[in-house]
Amino acid sequence: MKFIEITYRYAGDDLSPRERPVDAEASRRRMDDGSRTFADLFASLESETGTAQRVIPVSRRDLGLLPAGAAAPEQRPYAAVLGCSDARVPIELIFNEGPNDLFVVRVAGNTLGDDVRGSINYALEHLGDNLKLVVVLGHSECGAVSAAVDVFLNPRGYLSLASKHSIRTLVDRLQVVVHASAKRMEAEFGAGVTRYPGYREALIECSVVLNAALTAHTLQTEIATGAGAEVSTAYGVYLLTEHSIWAPRCGSDELVGLATPPADTQAFIEFSNALVRSQRIGRILGSPAAASAATAAGAADAG
């Protein structure tokens, strides 16, 4: 069995161990490289032996190791991340980052309420030119999305939320992506898709991805008309068992790493088609016909 060792290392100087990315694309490349490094740690975990090690360098200033009387370190994240509150998603670790690298906002289902908008706007308006990218990170088997899917599949269950305003509000925000995902799956695989053995799980997965992409699109639209016009957005889904970032996108067979959200209605239609036709969704559905259709669609898209 292989052992995993992750170390945050301070080398004893005041210098920043890594330069900040110069723009949004460089920021996304750094986060993609970091997520691949994290996923690679767990490759061949059972079949190999020895120790897989990762060292994350951190600076004295970012750790707050300053002389007595010195001012507190300034915030200087290069990216903001809107993630889910789920404790199984260690955002800084996933992207190979240390303290003061990421401005992280976490809320169940990574939904875009006023409090989340306020936090993101604060980052855009107060953290200077360092901030280049806003990432919306969903994750597989999301509990909040699962609750919204269960209400969709059994509307009577909504009555159990009657006295739980905060949870009901969260579920309500997610209903639009659940309904859209269900409609798209039915259009692709027929009305009988609801009888596939993995329908519920596939609907959850599609809704998680669509929610992340739609939230990133909404933020990009708001950013373009306000502070931080040079900041871009991206979306992705952290797969709990694979430890990698999954982001289906139209017109490309590249599925690993963060992606730019669709820009308009037509792009969202094409994106939704690519999502439900993906091999991952076909496998989760558990139907040979769905898996074959997804494989064929994926090959066509790649070609």
VEXBA-379080 format. One record per residue (C-alpha): residue in three letters; x, y, z. Coordinates in steps of 0.02 Angstrom, whole numbers, padded with zeros to 5 digits. Layout:
VEXBA-379080
ROFI   aa      c1      c2      c3
ROFI  ALA       X       Y       Z
...
***
This chain:
VEXBA-379080
ROFI   aa      c1      c2      c3
ROFI  MET   00000   00000   00000
ROFI  LYS   00060   00174  -00043
ROFI  PHE   00069   00309   00091
ROFI  ILE   00021   00490   00058
ROFI  GLU   00113   00635   00137
ROFI  ILE   00063   00818   00114
ROFI  THR   00178   00949   00190
ROFI  TYR   00162   01137   00208
ROFI  ARG   00342   01200   00213
ROFI  TYR   00406   01369   00272
ROFI  ALA   00587   01394   00219
ROFI  GLY   00628   01535   00340
ROFI  ASP   00627   01687   00224
ROFI  ASP   00507   01828   00182
ROFI  LEU   00499   01792  -00003
ROFI  SER   00341   01728  -00084
ROFI  PRO   00379   01549  -00139
ROFI  ARG   00274   01567  -00297
ROFI  GLU   00235   01717  -00406
ROFI  ARG   00053   01763  -00427
ROFI  PRO  -00025   01722  -00598
ROFI  VAL  -00028   01871  -00715
ROFI  ASP  -00204   01844  -00784
ROFI  ALA  -00358   01732  -00776
ROFI  GLU  -00292   01603  -00897
ROFI  ALA  -00130   01584  -00800
ROFI  SER  -00233   01569  -00640
ROFI  ARG  -00338   01430  -00714
ROFI  ARG  -00182   01338  -00775
ROFI  ARG  -00107   01347  -00600
ROFI  MET  -00267   01279  -00522
ROFI  ASP  -00279   01141  -00652
ROFI  ASP  -00097   01094  -00623
ROFI  GLY  -00130   01092  -00436
ROFI  SER  -00285   00983  -00451
ROFI  ARG  -00192   00859  -00562
ROFI  THR  -00050   00852  -00435
ROFI  PHE  -00177   00814  -00298
ROFI  ALA  -00263   00678  -00400
ROFI  ASP  -00096   00599  -00449
ROFI  LEU  -00054   00574  -00265
ROFI  PHE  -00192   00445  -00253
ROFI  ALA  -00155   00353  -00415
ROFI  SER  -00114   00168  -00390
ROFI  LEU  -00145   00187  -00204
ROFI  GLU  -00175   00001  -00174
ROFI  SER  -00060  -00075  -00304
ROFI  GLU   00099   00023  -00264
ROFI  THR   00207   00041  -00109
ROFI  GLY   00314   00180  -00039
ROFI  THR   00269   00360  -00002
ROFI  ALA   00193   00488  -00121
ROFI  GLN   00242   00659  -00058
ROFI  ARG   00183   00833  -00098
ROFI  VAL   00263   00990  -00027
ROFI  ILE   00170   01156  -00030
ROFI  PRO   00288   01303   00002
ROFI  VAL   00219   01444   00108
ROFI  SER   00291   01614   00153
ROFI  ARG   00327   01686   00324
ROFI  ARG   00212   01833   00291
ROFI  ASP   00064   01727   00236
ROFI  LEU   00082   01625   00395
ROFI  GLY   00083   01782   00502
ROFI  LEU   00260   01749   00566
ROFI  LEU   00305   01934   00577
ROFI  PRO   00406   02037   00703
ROFI  ALA   00314   02100   00856
ROFI  GLY   00214   02255   00815
ROFI  ALA   00207   02220   00629
ROFI  ALA   00042   02239   00538
ROFI  ALA  -00059   02086   00497
ROFI  PRO  -00025   02011   00325
ROFI  GLU  -00128   02081   00183
ROFI  GLN  -00247   01970   00087
ROFI  ARG  -00176   01930  -00084
ROFI  PRO  -00271   01782  -00159
ROFI  TYR  -00258   01761  -00346
ROFI  ALA  -00426   01671  -00360
ROFI  ALA  -00592   01664  -00268
ROFI  VAL  -00681   01498  -00252
ROFI  LEU  -00867   01473  -00219
ROFI  GLY  -00878   01296  -00154
ROFI  CYS  -00997   01184  -00059
ROFI  SER  -00990   01172   00131
ROFI  ASP  -00963   00984   00118
ROFI  ALA  -00819   00934   00232
ROFI  ARG  -00758   00804   00105
ROFI  VAL  -00702   00941  -00015
ROFI  PRO  -00538   01017   00050
ROFI  ILE  -00526   01161  -00073
ROFI  GLU  -00350   01224  -00038
ROFI  LEU  -00281   01046  -00040
ROFI  ILE  -00372   01004  -00202
ROFI  PHE  -00287   01148  -00292
ROFI  ASN  -00116   01126  -00211
ROFI  GLU  -00125   01294  -00123
ROFI  GLY  -00079   01362   00048
ROFI  PRO  -00134   01508   00155
ROFI  ASN  -00178   01673   00069
ROFI  ASP  -00184   01594  -00105
ROFI  LEU  -00372   01573  -00121
ROFI  PHE  -00520   01674  -00059
ROFI  VAL  -00644   01536  -00017
ROFI  VAL  -00831   01557   00006
ROFI  ARG  -00925   01399   00056
ROFI  VAL  -01113   01371   00061
ROFI  ALA  -01215   01212   00044
ROFI  GLY  -01244   01175  -00140
ROFI  ASN  -01132   01323  -00190
ROFI  THR  -01292   01422  -00223
ROFI  LEU  -01287   01607  -00264
ROFI  GLY  -01381   01696  -00125
ROFI  ASP  -01359   01878  -00074
ROFI  ASP  -01233   01835   00061
ROFI  VAL  -01126   01741  -00064
ROFI  ARG  -01139   01883  -00190
ROFI  GLY  -01086   02004  -00054
ROFI  SER  -00932   01899  -00012
ROFI  ILE  -00881   01884  -00195
ROFI  ASN  -00909   02070  -00224
ROFI  TYR  -00803   02109  -00072
ROFI  ALA  -00661   02007  -00146
ROFI  LEU  -00676   02093  -00314
ROFI  GLU  -00681   02268  -00240
ROFI  HIS  -00554   02254  -00099
ROFI  LEU  -00420   02128  -00145
ROFI  GLY  -00335   02227  -00281
ROFI  ASP  -00257   02170  -00442
ROFI  ASN  -00203   02000  -00376
ROFI  LEU  -00376   01926  -00399
ROFI  LYS  -00394   01862  -00577
ROFI  LEU  -00517   01717  -00571
ROFI  VAL  -00680   01665  -00486
ROFI  VAL  -00710   01477  -00483
ROFI  VAL  -00874   01390  -00444
ROFI  LEU  -00835   01215  -00381
ROFI  GLY  -00972   01086  -00361
ROFI  HIS  -00941   00907  -00308
ROFI  SER  -01013   00735  -00342
ROFI  GLU  -01148   00666  -00227
ROFI  CYS  -01189   00841  -00164
ROFI  GLY  -01312   00830  -00019
ROFI  ALA  -01401   00993  -00059
ROFI  VAL  -01427   00946  -00241
ROFI  SER  -01480   00771  -00188
ROFI  ALA  -01615   00848  -00077
ROFI  ALA  -01677   00954  -00222
ROFI  VAL  -01681   00801  -00336
ROFI  ASP  -01778   00700  -00206
ROFI  VAL  -01908   00839  -00193
ROFI  PHE  -01921   00840  -00383
ROFI  LEU  -01946   00651  -00387
ROFI  ASN  -02068   00652  -00241
ROFI  PRO  -02156   00822  -00228
ROFI  ARG  -02250   00766  -00073
ROFI  GLY  -02082   00765   00016
ROFI  TYR  -02082   00955   00001
ROFI  LEU  -02210   00961   00140
ROFI  SER  -02077   00900   00262
ROFI  LEU  -01985   01064   00230
ROFI  ALA  -02134   01173   00272
ROFI  SER  -02064   01224   00441
ROFI  LYS  -01882   01228   00384
ROFI  HIS  -01870   01395   00295
ROFI  SER  -01682   01400   00273
ROFI  ILE  -01672   01224   00199
ROFI  ARG  -01826   01255   00091
ROFI  THR  -01746   01411   00020
ROFI  LEU  -01590   01314  -00025
ROFI  VAL  -01690   01176  -00110
ROFI  ASP  -01794   01305  -00203
ROFI  ARG  -01638   01386  -00277
ROFI  LEU  -01583   01219  -00349
ROFI  GLN  -01750   01168  -00425
ROFI  VAL  -01720   01259  -00589
ROFI  VAL  -01562   01158  -00629
ROFI  VAL  -01645   00995  -00575
ROFI  HIS  -01795   01026  -00688
ROFI  ALA  -01682   01077  -00833
ROFI  SER  -01572   00923  -00811
ROFI  ALA  -01723   00807  -00804
ROFI  LYS  -01798   00883  -00962
ROFI  ARG  -01633   00867  -01054
ROFI  MET  -01610   00685  -01002
ROFI  GLU  -01787   00643  -01057
ROFI  ALA  -01760   00727  -01225
ROFI  GLU  -01599   00629  -01251
ROFI  PHE  -01649   00456  -01188
ROFI  GLY  -01840   00459  -01195
ROFI  ALA  -01973   00459  -01060
ROFI  GLY  -01915   00287  -01003
ROFI  VAL  -01754   00363  -00935
ROFI  THR  -01838   00377  -00765
ROFI  ARG  -01839   00186  -00755
ROFI  TYR  -01652   00168  -00780
ROFI  PRO  -01568   00097  -00624
ROFI  GLY  -01454   00248  -00601
ROFI  TYR  -01579   00384  -00647
ROFI  ARG  -01579   00472  -00479
ROFI  GLU  -01389   00472  -00465
ROFI  ALA  -01369   00531  -00645
ROFI  LEU  -01496   00670  -00617
ROFI  ILE  -01398   00726  -00463
ROFI  GLU  -01235   00726  -00560
ROFI  CYS  -01308   00823  -00708
ROFI  SER  -01387   00949  -00589
ROFI  VAL  -01222   00974  -00495
ROFI  VAL  -01131   01014  -00657
ROFI  LEU  -01268   01126  -00727
ROFI  ASN  -01281   01220  -00561
ROFI  ALA  -01094   01254  -00560
ROFI  ALA  -01092   01311  -00742
ROFI  LEU  -01247   01421  -00723
ROFI  THR  -01180   01502  -00564
ROFI  ALA  -01014   01538  -00649
ROFI  HIS  -01107   01613  -00798
ROFI  THR  -01212   01723  -00683
ROFI  LEU  -01059   01785  -00591
ROFI  GLN  -00968   01820  -00755
ROFI  THR  -01115   01924  -00815
ROFI  GLU  -01118   02024  -00654
ROFI  ILE  -00929   02047  -00651
ROFI  ALA  -00929   02112  -00830
ROFI  THR  -01045   02254  -00783
ROFI  GLY  -00964   02301  -00619
ROFI  ALA  -00802   02302  -00523
ROFI  GLY  -00671   02179  -00580
ROFI  ALA  -00712   02182  -00766
ROFI  GLU  -00545   02095  -00804
ROFI  VAL  -00588   01948  -00692
ROFI  SER  -00649   01787  -00774
ROFI  THR  -00750   01642  -00705
ROFI  ALA  -00735   01453  -00721
ROFI  TYR  -00829   01301  -00657
ROFI  GLY  -00789   01121  -00614
ROFI  VAL  -00849   00973  -00511
ROFI  TYR  -00737   00884  -00387
ROFI  LEU  -00761   00695  -00397
ROFI  LEU  -00752   00626  -00221
ROFI  THR  -00690   00453  -00268
ROFI  GLU  -00574   00501  -00413
ROFI  HIS  -00502   00657  -00326
ROFI  SER  -00505   00750  -00492
ROFI  ILE  -00598   00898  -00568
ROFI  TRP  -00730   00854  -00699
ROFI  ALA  -00801   00988  -00813
ROFI  PRO  -00899   00930  -00967
ROFI  ARG  -00900   01059  -01106
ROFI  CYS  -00968   01068  -01282
ROFI  GLY  -00854   01053  -01432
ROFI  SER  -00712   00968  -01339
ROFI  ASP  -00666   00796  -01275
ROFI  GLU  -00564   00877  -01135
ROFI  LEU  -00660   00843  -00976
ROFI  VAL  -00528   00859  -00840
ROFI  GLY  -00493   01029  -00764
ROFI  LEU  -00590   01191  -00746
ROFI  ALA  -00693   01258  -00892
ROFI  THR  -00763   01425  -00950
ROFI  PRO  -00953   01433  -00926
ROFI  PRO  -01069   01444  -01078
ROFI  ALA  -01093   01623  -01135
ROFI  ASP  -01275   01624  -01194
ROFI  THR  -01434   01522  -01214
ROFI  GLN  -01376   01428  -01369
ROFI  ALA  -01212   01386  -01286
ROFI  PHE  -01306   01318  -01134
ROFI  ILE  -01411   01207  -01247
ROFI  GLU  -01254   01136  -01327
ROFI  PHE  -01172   01119  -01156
ROFI  SER  -01323   01025  -01086
ROFI  ASN  -01319   00907  -01235
ROFI  ALA  -01135   00871  -01206
ROFI  LEU  -01167   00843  -01021
ROFI  VAL  -01306   00713  -01038
ROFI  ARG  -01212   00625  -01179
ROFI  SER  -01052   00611  -01079
ROFI  GLN  -00985   00438  -01043
ROFI  ARG  -00991   00470  -00857
ROFI  ILE  -01178   00504  -00859
ROFI  GLY  -01206   00352  -00971
ROFI  ARG  -01113   00242  -00847
ROFI  ILE  -01209   00311  -00698
ROFI  LEU  -01377   00283  -00783
ROFI  GLY  -01335   00099  -00791
ROFI  SER  -01425   00066  -00955
ROFI  PRO  -01327  -00016  -01098
ROFI  ALA  -01425   00090  -01221
ROFI  ALA  -01385   00251  -01129
ROFI  ALA  -01203   00204  -01109
ROFI  SER  -01190   00162  -01295
ROFI  ALA  -01275   00324  -01343
ROFI  ALA  -01160   00423  -01230
ROFI  THR  -01006   00336  -01300
ROFI  ALA  -01062   00368  -01479
ROFI  ALA  -01103   00550  -01441
ROFI  GLY  -00934   00573  -01356
ROFI  ALA  -00844   00500  -01505
ROFI  ALA  -00942   00611  -01624
ROFI  ASP  -00904   00766  -01522
ROFI  ALA  -00720   00722  -01515
ROFI  GLY  -00718   00697  -01703
***
